[in-house]
Amino acid sequence: MTASSALKTDRYELTMLEAALRDGTAARPSVFELFSRRLSGGRRFGVVAGTGRLLSLLRDFRFGDDELRYLRDEKVVDAPTLRHLEAYRFAGSIRGYREGELYFPGSPILTVEGTFADAVILETLALSVLNHDSAVATAASRMSIAAGERPLAEMGSRRAAEDSAVAAARAAFIAGFGATSNLEAGRTWGIPTMGTAAHSWTLLHDSEEDAFRAQIAALGTDTTLLVDTYDIRQGVETAIRVAGTGLGGVRIDSGDLPIVAGAVRQQLDELGATGTRITVTSDLDEYAIASLAASPVDAYGVGTSVVTGSGYPTASMVYKLVARQGSDGGWVAVAKASQDKASKGGRKAAFRIVSDGVAQSETVVVSDGFEDLDSPAAHPDGRALQVSFVDGGEIDTAFEGPAGTLAAREHHLRVREELPVRALALSKSDPAIPTVYLDAD
């Protein structure tokens, strides 16, 4: 039986629900929006990731006997609310940016429409998934851009919680990484897996040569040998002597990588192993990868930095009520006005304005109600950014599973080509394109 995701929720979601059931506002039609007020770390763009995972978790958002018993025993909510939760099935609609899409400050990444009772309790789950996965994907995309045509492998499972590691591998794959070391990510999401041996393998044997011979016997000469357990130069010499000049690759996990990589390339070529690839690891981030652009490196393995968002482990997204139906049946735009935390009310439609293949702006059309966004005037000349994920409670399965993950990766690599050149720089700066708001008339 699939585990319920319903209690991956902050308590205040359910206490608000209880109060709304009491005062009669629970059934009030509402629009919630997930967005980010700013890009973390002065980055120039963000990458949406986690939507496919969220949809699958939404399917399992059910309050079964175990969940209801816990809520009753802990006196979290009253009996009428428990009865409501027992029958809960999200019956509203969700639309938003495709997974892999770029986002900017104010982008309406996800719009959840339904009754207040339907939508409010999804806040914590939606934010926990998209904040984590989008932070990883944004960092991974920057690394992918820095790496250019050289392949990247995600290998950070040991630096993250067990479930977060799988989610991070998926987000990194969407944003341009080609493989992961995590087998569960491979099984669940269809991501190619890789991995050969760690330093412990070499240390297990009586000599480095014995370790290399055993690895070659098990995996063949196309394997990658880790050559820096002891002396790198001696390790390279031993590797080629054991495997021959057809050795697939060597991995370097320490030292001043630009200098070491150059020396290893020269040594390999002198030994006749001109086709042996060099993979580097060793605490890489986007800046270290960029510094290796001129070095004779063939591939990168990234761990800690990618699974932690390269110093920014959250995308700082929020989930806010932006419109609701008033007592008179009309729609009312609502917004938070707190200093530094203000939001913009109204239901929104978003478009990427592109000229000669280059993104110029993020245009967001704002309406108090629903009907205005369907008028021709509400659609500027740009690429529509939002798609439907859930309609009347029915989830579009095309965005889930391995197929949805691969589609998100392909979409990201395609739309990334629209970025202006200034967006590719790694230094802190303003967003690469401005967000422009238009009122729907």
C-alpha positions in Angstrom: 0.0 0.0 0.0 1.3 3.5 -0.9 2.2 5.6 2.0 0.0 8.7 2.5 1.6 12.1 2.0 -1.2 13.9 4.0 0.8 14.5 7.2 3.7 16.0 5.4 1.9 19.1 6.4 2.2 21.9 8.9 -0.3 21.8 11.7 -1.6 25.3 11.0 -3.0 24.2 7.6 -5.4 21.9 9.5 -6.3 24.4 12.2 -7.1 27.0 9.5 -9.3 24.3 7.9 -11.1 23.7 11.1 -11.8 27.3 11.7 -13.0 27.8 8.1 -15.4 24.8 8.4 -16.8 26.5 11.6 -17.3 29.9 10.1 -18.6 28.8 6.7 -15.6 30.1 4.5 -14.2 26.6 3.8 -16.3 26.3 0.6 -15.3 29.8 -0.7 -13.7 29.5 -4.1 -10.1 30.6 -3.9 -6.9 31.0 -5.9 -3.5 30.2 -4.3 -0.2 31.0 -6.1 3.3 29.6 -5.5 6.0 32.1 -6.5 9.3 33.5 -5.5 9.8 37.2 -4.6 13.5 37.1 -5.4 16.1 34.8 -6.8 18.3 33.2 -4.1 22.0 34.3 -4.1 21.7 37.0 -6.7 21.3 34.4 -9.4 20.1 35.5 -12.8 17.4 32.9 -13.4 15.7 30.0 -11.5 14.7 26.5 -12.8 11.3 25.0 -11.9 11.7 21.4 -10.6 9.6 19.1 -8.5 6.3 19.4 -10.2 6.1 15.8 -11.3 6.9 14.6 -7.8 4.3 16.9 -6.4 1.6 15.5 -8.6 2.4 12.0 -7.5 2.4 13.0 -3.9 -1.0 14.8 -4.5 -2.5 11.5 -5.6 -1.4 10.0 -2.3 -2.7 13.0 -0.2 -5.3 10.9 1.6 -6.2 10.8 5.3 -6.5 7.1 6.1 -7.2 5.4 9.4 -3.6 5.9 10.7 -3.5 9.6 9.8 -7.0 10.2 11.3 -6.1 8.3 14.5 -3.0 10.4 15.0 -4.9 13.7 14.5 -7.7 12.5 16.9 -5.3 11.2 19.6 -3.2 14.4 19.5 -6.3 16.6 19.4 -5.1 18.5 16.4 -8.6 19.1 15.0 -12.2 18.5 16.1 -14.5 15.7 15.0 -16.3 17.5 12.1 -12.9 18.3 10.6 -11.8 14.7 11.0 -14.9 13.7 9.0 -14.1 16.2 6.4 -10.5 15.0 6.1 -11.6 11.4 5.8 -13.4 12.2 2.6 -10.7 14.6 1.3 -9.8 14.4 -2.3 -8.4 17.4 -4.1 -11.2 18.4 -6.5 -9.7 21.6 -7.8 -7.4 22.6 -10.6 -3.7 23.2 -10.8 -1.8 24.9 -13.6 1.6 26.4 -13.8 5.1 26.5 -15.4 6.2 23.2 -17.0 8.9 21.5 -15.0 12.3 22.5 -16.4 11.0 26.0 -17.3 12.9 29.1 -16.2 11.4 31.4 -13.7 12.0 34.9 -12.4 10.8 37.0 -9.4 7.0 37.1 -9.4 6.6 34.3 -11.9 3.3 32.5 -11.1 5.0 29.1 -11.0 2.0 27.2 -9.7 -1.7 28.3 -9.4 -4.0 26.2 -7.3 -7.7 26.8 -7.7 -10.5 25.3 -5.7 -12.3 25.8 -2.4 -10.3 27.3 0.4 -10.6 23.8 2.1 -9.3 22.1 -1.0 -6.3 24.3 -1.6 -5.0 25.6 1.7 -3.8 22.3 3.1 -1.5 21.7 0.0 0.8 24.7 1.0 3.4 22.8 3.0 3.7 19.9 0.6 3.9 22.1 -2.5 6.6 24.3 -1.0 8.7 21.6 0.5 8.9 19.8 -2.9 9.4 22.8 -5.2 11.7 24.8 -2.9 14.1 21.9 -2.6 14.0 20.6 -6.1 14.1 24.1 -7.7 17.1 25.1 -5.6 19.0 22.0 -6.7 17.9 22.4 -10.4 19.0 26.0 -10.4 22.4 25.2 -9.1 22.7 22.2 -11.5 21.8 24.3 -14.5 24.5 26.8 -13.6 27.0 23.9 -13.4 25.7 22.5 -16.7 26.3 25.8 -18.4 29.8 26.0 -16.9 30.6 22.5 -18.1 29.6 23.2 -21.6 29.7 19.9 -23.7 31.5 18.0 -21.0 29.3 15.5 -19.2 28.3 15.9 -15.5 27.4 13.2 -13.0 25.5 13.7 -9.8 27.1 11.9 -6.8 25.9 13.7 -3.7 23.7 11.0 -2.0 26.0 10.8 1.0 25.6 14.5 1.6 21.8 14.5 1.8 18.9 12.8 3.6 18.0 9.5 1.9 14.8 10.8 0.2 16.2 14.2 -0.5 19.1 12.4 -2.3 16.8 10.8 -4.8 14.9 14.0 -5.3 18.1 15.9 -5.9 19.3 13.4 -8.4 16.1 13.9 -10.4 16.3 17.7 -10.2 20.0 17.7 -11.4 19.1 15.4 -14.3 16.3 17.7 -15.4 18.8 20.7 -15.3 21.5 19.1 -17.5 23.3 16.4 -15.5 23.6 13.2 -17.5 23.9 10.5 -14.8 23.6 9.8 -11.0 25.3 7.5 -8.6 22.0 6.9 -6.8 20.4 3.6 -7.8 16.9 4.5 -6.4 16.9 7.6 -8.6 17.8 5.3 -11.5 15.0 2.9 -10.7 12.3 5.5 -9.9 13.0 8.1 -12.5 14.9 6.3 -15.3 18.1 8.3 -14.8 21.3 6.6 -16.1 23.5 5.5 -13.2 27.3 5.4 -12.9 30.0 4.5 -10.4 33.0 2.2 -10.1 35.1 2.3 -6.9 36.1 4.5 -3.9 39.4 4.9 -2.1 38.4 2.1 0.3 38.6 -0.3 -2.7 42.3 0.6 -3.1 43.0 0.5 0.6 41.4 -2.9 0.9 44.2 -4.5 -1.2 47.8 -5.1 -0.4 48.8 -2.7 -3.2 47.4 -0.2 -5.6 48.3 -2.5 -8.4 46.3 -5.4 -6.9 43.3 -3.2 -6.6 43.5 -2.0 -10.2 44.0 -5.6 -11.5 40.9 -6.8 -9.5 38.8 -3.9 -10.8 39.9 -4.5 -14.4 39.1 -8.2 -14.0 35.6 -7.4 -12.7 34.6 -4.5 -14.9 36.9 -4.6 -18.0 39.4 -2.1 -19.4 36.7 0.5 -20.1 36.3 1.2 -16.4 37.6 4.3 -14.6 40.4 3.9 -12.1 40.8 6.2 -9.1 44.5 7.2 -9.2 45.0 9.6 -6.2 44.8 7.3 -3.2 48.6 7.5 -2.8 50.8 9.3 -5.4 48.9 10.4 -8.5 51.8 10.1 -10.9 52.6 6.6 -9.7 48.9 5.8 -9.8 48.6 6.8 -13.4 51.7 4.8 -14.4 50.3 1.7 -12.5 46.9 2.1 -14.1 48.2 2.1 -17.7 50.7 -0.7 -17.0 47.8 -2.9 -15.6 45.0 -1.9 -18.1 47.0 -1.0 -21.1 46.7 2.1 -23.3 43.0 1.3 -23.9 42.0 2.2 -20.3 38.6 3.9 -20.3 39.4 6.6 -17.7 41.1 7.8 -14.6 39.5 9.8 -11.8 41.2 12.5 -9.8 39.6 13.5 -6.4 42.2 15.8 -4.9 44.9 18.4 -5.4 45.0 21.6 -7.4 42.8 20.2 -10.2 43.8 22.5 -13.1 47.5 21.7 -12.5 46.9 18.1 -11.7 44.7 17.5 -14.7 47.2 19.0 -17.0 50.0 16.8 -15.6 47.9 13.7 -15.8 46.9 14.4 -19.4 50.5 14.9 -20.3 51.5 11.7 -18.6 48.7 9.7 -20.2 49.7 10.9 -23.6 53.3 10.1 -23.1 52.3 6.6 -22.1 50.3 6.2 -25.3 46.9 6.4 -23.5 45.7 9.3 -25.6 42.1 8.1 -25.5 41.9 7.6 -21.7 39.4 10.1 -20.3 40.0 12.2 -17.2 37.2 12.7 -14.7 37.5 15.1 -11.8 35.5 15.2 -8.6 36.7 16.8 -5.3 34.1 19.3 -4.0 33.2 20.8 -7.3 30.7 23.7 -7.8 29.9 25.9 -10.7 32.9 28.2 -10.1 35.4 25.3 -9.9 33.9 23.8 -13.0 34.3 27.1 -14.8 37.9 27.4 -13.7 38.6 24.0 -15.4 37.2 25.1 -18.8 40.6 25.3 -20.3 42.0 22.2 -18.6 42.1 18.8 -20.3 39.2 17.4 -18.3 36.6 15.1 -20.0 33.9 14.8 -17.3 32.9 16.1 -13.9 31.4 14.4 -10.8 29.6 16.7 -8.4 28.4 15.9 -4.9 27.8 18.2 -2.0 27.4 21.4 -3.9 24.6 20.2 -6.3 22.5 18.5 -3.6 22.6 21.5 -1.4 21.8 24.1 -4.0 25.4 25.3 -4.1 25.0 27.3 -1.0 21.3 28.1 -1.4 19.3 25.0 -0.4 15.9 26.7 -0.8 14.4 28.6 -3.7 12.6 30.9 -1.2 9.2 30.2 -2.8 6.0 31.1 -1.0 2.3 30.0 -1.3 -0.2 32.8 -1.0 -3.9 33.4 -1.4 -4.2 35.9 -4.3 -7.9 35.8 -5.1 -11.1 34.7 -3.6 -14.8 34.9 -4.2 -16.5 37.6 -2.1 -19.8 37.3 -0.2 -21.6 38.9 -3.2 -20.2 36.2 -5.6 -17.7 38.5 -7.3 -14.0 37.9 -7.4 -11.7 39.9 -5.1 -7.9 40.2 -5.6 -6.1 39.9 -2.2 -2.5 40.4 -1.3 -0.2 40.6 1.6 1.1 44.2 2.2 3.9 43.5 4.8 7.1 45.3 4.3 9.6 43.3 2.2 7.0 40.5 1.9 4.3 42.1 -0.2 2.6 40.0 -2.8 0.6 40.9 -5.9 -3.1 39.9 -5.8 -5.2 38.5 -8.7 -5.2 35.5 -10.9 -2.4 35.6 -13.4 -1.3 34.4 -16.9 2.4 34.4 -17.8 4.2 34.8 -21.1 7.9 34.8 -22.1 8.5 37.6 -24.6 11.1 36.4 -27.0 12.7 38.4 -29.9 15.0 36.8 -32.4 15.2 33.7 -30.2 16.3 35.7 -27.1 14.1 36.2 -24.0 13.3 39.9 -23.4 10.9 39.8 -20.4 8.6 37.8 -18.3 5.1 39.3 -18.8 2.4 38.6 -16.2 -1.2 39.5 -17.0 -3.2 40.1 -13.8 -7.0 39.9 -13.4 -9.3 40.2 -10.4 -11.5 37.4 -11.9 -11.3 34.5 -14.3 -12.9 35.6 -17.5 -10.5 38.4 -18.4 -7.6 36.0 -18.9 -9.5 34.2 -21.7 -9.9 37.4 -23.7 -7.5 38.0 -26.7 -6.3 41.2 -25.1 -5.0 39.2 -22.2 -2.6 37.3 -24.4 0.5 39.3 -25.4 2.7 38.3 -28.2 4.8 35.8 -26.3 5.3 32.1 -25.4 2.6 31.0 -23.0 4.3 29.6 -19.9 1.5 27.8 -18.0 0.0 24.4 -18.7 -2.7 22.4 -16.9 -1.5 19.8 -14.4 -4.8 19.0 -12.6 -8.3 19.6 -13.9 -11.3 19.0 -11.6 -9.1 16.8 -9.4 -7.9 14.7 -12.4 -4.1 14.6 -12.6 -2.4 14.6 -16.1 -0.1 11.6 -15.8 2.1 12.9 -18.7 4.1 15.0 -16.2 4.8 12.1 -13.8 7.3 9.2 -13.7 10.4 8.6 -15.9 8.6 9.9 -19.0 7.7 13.2 -17.3 11.2 13.6 -15.9 12.8 13.1 -19.4 10.3 15.6 -20.9 11.2 18.1 -18.2 14.9 17.7 -19.0 14.3 18.2 -22.7 12.1 21.2 -22.1 14.8 22.8 -19.8 17.6 22.3 -22.3 15.4 23.8 -25.0 14.2 26.9 -23.1 17.7 27.6 -21.7 18.7 28.5 -25.2 16.5 31.5 -25.0 18.5 33.1 -22.2 20.4 36.3 -23.1 24.2 36.0 -22.8 24.3 38.0 -19.6 22.3 35.2 -17.9 25.1 32.7 -18.3 27.5 34.6 -16.1 28.0 33.1 -12.6 28.5 36.4 -10.7 25.7 37.9 -8.6 23.5 40.3 -10.5 19.9 41.3 -11.2 17.6 38.8 -12.9 18.5 38.2 -16.5 15.1 39.6 -17.7 12.6 41.9 -16.0 9.1 40.8 -14.8 6.5 43.1 -16.3 2.9 43.2 -15.0 -0.1 44.1 -17.1 -3.6 44.5 -16.0 -6.2 42.5 -18.0 -8.7 45.0 -19.3 
